[in-house]
């Protein structure tokens, strides 16, 4: 399969009902000398670019506790993207809606080389799927002496510009672009709503499991950046940092990973006391230059988006607390609730609502609600109040080991239940009919339709609950998982 782009010819592969083009550069190579530069325009090439295998991955530390495969591909240009398009339509003049997918990984890991992000199912359903890499960790977010922040978001904006200028050649419609993402990718997607440079480059947004805080204060990111340079014993400049060996930078990045990723405390008492203390160090920054408006303000403006799809799994972060049998003491959980800005009375309310005397279970659900579900509720309320067509969901299907945990919805979104590593997370027999329902919802949304349920409003607050028997539930973002599953 041959396609002509602005920078040259690319050759991909044809599959059953789709064509795939992998590793296409959308910006110039940042390594080795430009790792901390804003993205630069791509360099044209001569001949035919081989787009039959994944491109290089962004530099990031190795993570032992992966929820899904995260392969690392070596190379000097991680600023590349993958395109999956319906076969047979590139030369016919057909223009399909586009979904630009942003991967998760806590802003410290992730790449488009993961086998969980392949787009065959979307292409077969008339969607052009684009999966760009973006830089993570210090390369993506550190503020240097030039005061420029959010290089990762600049990467995504550059990828959106590439879509605007090139996607028609792949059968895509640049006027019908949905930015979608999960976890850190969803947080990045929401941050784009406050980026002046991103306006007009996308039209719909699907935010899945975006975590709070959605933006870091500039002062916090400035302080972290100064600490990172100090620990490397170098100046906070592009030149100084690019002369630090990548292996040395990544070794430090590994020590900056959240505690629950590195080595959570063995004692359930200590895990409960420390719950909620951890926070991502690297993340989008409300810097006033790249990001000028927070999502809560951007989405309060009528017409800011054509439509919003937003939701979470119902037990996103419960597993972070680990095994709560035997239960931690109530006092330890009171300390955990205090870390979330909550009181002992809040703990008692959770115990009553969940119908349990295990304070650990109450704290685990509070972690999920505080970090994911409550922010989704607030964003849905804001957008709906502004008159933006808003569709909210909760993914409630309980996987055998972790329940409806973080990332358990991804193989359903991609209708890819046989993806490598999916069985370890979902068990041997995840419901194929649910994958059809969840995947179809995003397909319909990208096609400009409603995803299959009633729009969210500020009175009824209709929410789709994805489970063995999916159904609408009013105000589901504020109901317990047990309540949603009883219906």
N, C-alpha and C positions, 0 to 999 in steps of 0.2 A: 504494500500500500504506500503510495507516494503522495505527499502533499507539499505545496509551496507555501512557506511562511515569509514574513518580512525579512528574515535574516538568512533564508536559504531553504533548500529542499530537505524534507525529513522522510524517512522510510520507516513504517511501522509494520505490524503484523495483523493478519485477518483471522478472526475466530468465528465461532458459530453465532452469527447475527450481530457482530460488533467488530470494530477495528481498534487497536490499541497503539498508542504512540508514547513511548516512555522516555523520561529523562531529557526533554526538550529544554534548552536553556531559555529562561525568560529575562535573565540579567547576566552581566559579565561575571566571570569567575572571581569570587572574593579571596580565594586562597592562592598564595600564602600571604600576600602583602596588603590585602584590602578586607580582612576579616571583620574590621570594626568600622568600615565605611558604609554609608547608605548604599542601597543597590544602584548599580550603574547600568545604562542601557546594554542590551546584549550585543555581542560582537558577531557580525555576519560571518558566515563560513562559505567555503566553496565546496563543490562536490555534494554528496548526499550524506546527511547526518543519520547515523544508525540509531533509530529510536525503538529498538527491539528489546532492550533490557533496562532495568532501573538505573537512574543516574546516581551521582554521589549524594550522600546524606550529610546534613549539618553535623558539625562536630558536637558531640555530647557525651557525658560520662555514661559508663555502663551501669545498668540497673539490674540487680539480681531478681527483684520481685516484679516481674512484668505481668500485667494482666492480659497482654496479647503480644504476639511477636513483634520485635522492633529491630530488624536487621540493620546493620551499618554497612554502607557501601562506600568504599574509599574513592577519593577523587577531589579535584580542585574546584569544582563548581557545583555546590549543593543547591544553587538557585535555579532549579529545574522543575519541570512539572510533567505530569502524566495526563494524557487525554484518552478517554474512551468514548467512542462515537458509534451511533448506529451504522451498520455496514450498508453499503450501496446507496447512501444518500449524499455523500460529499460532492458528487458531480451533478446531482440532480437539481440543485438550487433549493432543496429543502432546508429549512432552518429550524432546528430543534432548540427547546429551552436548555439552558446551561446551569449546572450546579457546580460551584467551586467549593470543594470540600477541604476544611482545615482540620488537621489531625490534632488529637490531644497528646498529653504527655507532661502536663504540669509545667510547661515552658522550660523544662530541663531535659527533655528527651523527645523522640518521635521523628518520623520521616515518612515520605510517600512510598518508601520501599516495602512497607508492611503489607503482607498478603491479605490483611483485613480490609484494605482500601482499594481493592480492584473494582472496576466499574462495569463489568459485563452485564450485570442485571439491570443497571440503569440504562445502558445503551440499548438493550433489547426492549426497553420500555420507552424509547424515544427521547432519552435525555443524553446530552453530551456532558460527561463528568470530567472535571478538571481537578487534579490533586497536586497543588504546588507544595514544595518545601518552603519553610521559612526558618530563619536562624533562631536558635533558642539560647537560654541561659545568658551569660555575659555578652556574647556576641550579639544577641538579639535585643538586650534591654539595658545594658550598662550605660550610664551617663558619663561621658568622657569630658576632657577639659573644654571641648567645643560646645558642650551643653546640649548636644543633640541626643534625643532619646528615641525609643521605640523603633529601632531598625527592623525588628521582626514585622511590625505592622507596615513599615515602608516596603518590606519584601512582598507582603500580601497585596499591597496597592499596586506595586509594579507588576505582579502576576495578573491582577485585574486589568491593567492597561494592556498587557499582552493579549488577554482574552478579547478585549475591545477591538484590537487591531488585527487579530489572526483567527479568531474562532470561526468566522464564516467559512474559511477554507476547510474546516473540519465538519461542516454541516450545522454549526451552532448559530444561535441568534444573540448578538451582543446586546440587544435591547430587552432580553428576558433572562437575566442572570440572578440566580439565587445563591447567596453565600450561606453555606451550612457548615456546622462544625460541632464537635463533641468535646466536652471537658475544657481544656485550655483552648482548643479550637473554637468552642462556642464563646468563651470569654473574649477571644480575639475578634470574633465576628461581631459581637455586641460593641466592642471598642471602636470598630470601624464606623459605627453610626455617628461618632463624634469627631471623625477625621474629615476636614474639608477636602483633602486630596482624593478621598474615596467617593465623593458625591457624584452620582450619575453613573458610576461604574457597576453598581448592582441595584437590584430593585426589590427583592424579597430576601428575608433572612430566616434561617432555621437554627435556633440555638438549643442544643441538647446537652444538659448537665453542665451548664456554666456555673462555676464556683465563685464564691464571694471571698474577698472583695473583688469587684469587677475591674477596678483600677487602683493602682497604688498612688499615693501622694508623691509629688515630685521630691519633696524633702526626704521621704523615706528611701526612694531609689537613689538619690544623691548620696545619702549616708552609706547605703549598701555598696555603692560603686566605689566610694572612698575606702571602705573596709576591704573590698576585694583587691584593689590595687595595692593596699598596704600589706596584705597577706602574701601577695606575690613579690613584694619588695621592689615595686616598680612605679613609675609615674603613671598617672591616669591619662595617657595620651594614646592615640592610635599607633604611633610609631613605636612607643615603648612596649605596648601590649603585643603587637605583631612580632616583636623580637623575643617574646617569651615562648619557649617550646610549647606546642599544643598539648603535649602529654603533661606538662607541668600545670597548665591551665585546667585541664580536665581532672587532674588529681585533686586540685582545690575544689572544683565544681562538685566532685563526688562527696566531699566533706560538707558541702552546703545543701545536700539533698535533705528533704524533710525526714524527721526522725523515724516516721512510720515506714519510710522506704529503706532507710539504712538499717536500723536495728531497734525496733520498739522495745520498751522495757518488758522484761519477762513477767514481772508481777502484775496481775490485773489491778491491784490497788494503785500501783504507780501509773499504769496506763490511764486509769480513770482520773487520777489527780492531774495528769499532764494533758488530758484530752482538750482539744481546742486551742492549745498554746501554739502549735506549729502553724506556720504560714509560709506560703511560697515566697522565696526571696526575689526571684526574677518574674516580672509580669508587666503587662501594659501600664504605662504611667500617664497620669493626667498632667501632661507637660506644658500645655498651653500653646504648643507649636504644631506637632503632629496630631495630638489629641487635644482639641480645644473645648470639648463638651463631654460630660459624662453620659453614659447611655440613658440614665434616668431622666436627664434633661433633653437629650436628643430625641428620644422616643415620646416625649410629651408634646412634640410639635406635629400637628396634623399634616399628613402627607409625607412624613419622614421616610416611610416605607410603603410599598404597595401592599404588603402583608407580612405578618410575623407568625412563625410557628415556634413555640417554646415549651419546654418540659424537662422532666428529670425521671430517673428511676426512683422508686419509693423508698429504697433502702441503700441509697448511694454509698454512704460513708459508714454504715453500721459496722462493717467488717474491720474498720480501722481500730476499733476498741479491742478486737480479738475475742477470744473465748471468754464469755461472762458466766461460765459455770465451772466452779462456784462463783457466785456473784461478788463483785466488789462491795465494800461497805457503803452505806448511804453517805457517810461523811466524805469519803473519797469522791463520790459522785457529786456531792454538793460543790466540792472544789472544781470538778470538771464543768458543772453548770455555771459556776462563777466565771470561768474562763470564757464562756460564751455570753457573758453579760446577763445571766439568768440567776434566779433565786431558788431557795429551797422550796418555796411555794410552787414554782414552775416544775421542779422535779416531782412534787406530789401530784400535780395535774397530769404529768406524763404517765406516772404510775397508774393513776386512775383510768386515763384514756386507753392505755395499752392493756389494762386488766392484768397487771403483773405486780409482784412484790420484789422483782429483781431490778434494783436501781441501775445496774449495768445496762440492761436492755433499754431503760428509759434514756440514759445518757447516750447510748449508741444512736437511737432515733433522733434525739435532739441534735446530735452532730450533723446528721443528714439534713434535718430541717433547717438548721441555722446556715449551713454551708451551701445548700443547693435549692431546697424546695421553697423556702421563704423568699430568696431573691427572685426566683422564677415567678412567684405569685406577685411580687411587687412590680416586676417588669411587665407582666401581663396586664395588671391593673392600669399601669401608666399608659401603655400603648392603646388599650381599649378605650380609656378615657379620652385619648386624643383622636379617636375615631379610626385608628388603624385597624383593619381587619386582623384579628388576633385569634390564634388557635392554640389551645393549651392541652397538654397531655401528661399522663403519668404511666410509666412502664412498670407494671406490677407483677409480671410473671416471675414466680420464685424459682430461681435456679437451685439445684439440689444442695450445693455447698454454701454459697454466699447469699442466697436469696436474690431479690431484685437489686443487685449491687451495681456499682459504677462499672460501666463498660459492658454489662450483660446484654444491653440492648443493641450493641453495634452489629453483631452478626445478623440480627433481625432487620436493622435498617438497610443493610447491604444485601439482604436475602442470600446470605452466604453462610449457612449453618455448618457447612463442612469445611470452613476455613481452618487452616492449621492452628491448633491451640484452642479452638472453640469448644471441643468436647471437654477439655479440662475445666473450663469455666461454666459451661452450660449443662454438663452431664451428657449421657449417651443418646437421649431421645428428646431434644427440644422440639416444640410444636411447629411443624412446617407451615401450618395454616396461619400462625401468628406472624411468621416472617413475611408472608404474603400481605397481611393486613398492614403491618408497620411499614414495610417497603413501599407499598402502594400509596400510603399517606404522603410520603415525601415526594413521590412521583407526581401525584395529583397536585400537590402544592406547587411544585416547580413548573407544572403546566399552566399555572394561573388559576387553578380551581381551588375550592375548599378541600381540605385533606380527607373529608369523609364524616365530619361531625359539625355540630353547631358552633358558631363563632363565640368566643369568650366575650362576656360583657360584665359590667360592674355590679349587676344585680343577681342574675342567675349563676354567673361564673361557670358555665358548662365546660367540662374537661373530659377528654376521652381517656379512659383507663384501658390500657392494653394488657390483656390477660388471656387465659384460655378462652374465655367468652368476653370479648371486649365490649365495653358499654360506656355510655356517658354518665358522669356523676357530677352533680353540682358541687362546686367548691372543693374539688378533690385534692387540690394542692395543699389544703389545710386539714385533711382527714388522715387518720392513721392507716397504715398498710392493711391492718386487719379489717378495718371498716370497709375499705375498698374491695377487699377480697370476699367479704360476706355477701355482697350484693349480687 
